[in-house]
C-alpha cells in the first residue's frame, strides 16, 4: 500500500496535459468575453438605429372639413413635435475614461 501511494505521489504524467488545458481554457474564456462584449455593443448600436428610424417618422396629419347641402364636418390637424431620443447617438453603451465615446 505504501508503495502505491509513493508511486502516485511521484507520478507526473498528467501534469503537462492539465497545465496545457488550463492555458487553452483561459485563452478561450478571454476570447469569448471580448467577442460577446463586441456583439452586445453592436446589437445596442443596431437597436439605436431602429429607434432613430421610428423617431424620424413624421406623424403630422391634417384634413380639411367638408360641407354639403345639409351637413358639414370640421377639419383636424396634428403637428408632430420633436421628442427626446429622436436622433442618432442618443444611446451610448461605453464611455472612455476621457469622456469620449468609443
GINORJO-V688076 format. One record per residue. N is the residue number from 1. PSI is psi in whole degrees, 0 to 359 (none if undefined). Layout:
<<N,PSI> <N,PSI>>
This chain:
<<1,318> <2,324> <3,321> <4,317> <5,320> <6,320> <7,319> <8,324> <9,325> <10,350> <11,122> <12,23> <13,326> <14,1> <15,315> <16,319> <17,318> <18,323> <19,326> <20,321> <21,323> <22,318> <23,314> <24,319> <25,319> <26,315> <27,321> <28,316> <29,318> <30,320> <31,321> <32,322> <33,315> <34,317> <35,315> <36,330> <37,317> <38,321> <39,315> <40,318> <41,316> <42,326> <43,318> <44,322> <45,318> <46,321> <47,328> <48,318> <49,319> <50,316> <51,321> <52,325> <53,318> <54,323> <55,336> <56,358> <57,128> <58,117> <59,12> <60,144> <61,162> <62,140> <63,148> <64,161> <65,165> <66,145> <67,139> <68,199> <69,320> <70,4> <71,170> <72,161> <73,148> <74,157> <75,175> <76,159> <77,157> <78,132> <79,126> <80,114> <81,160> <82,133> <83,152> <84,127> <85,11> <86,353> <87,162> <88,152> <89,14> <90,330> <91,122> <92,122> <93,312> <94,141> <95,129> <96,158> <97,336> <98,355> <99,352> <100,144> <101,155> <102,none>>
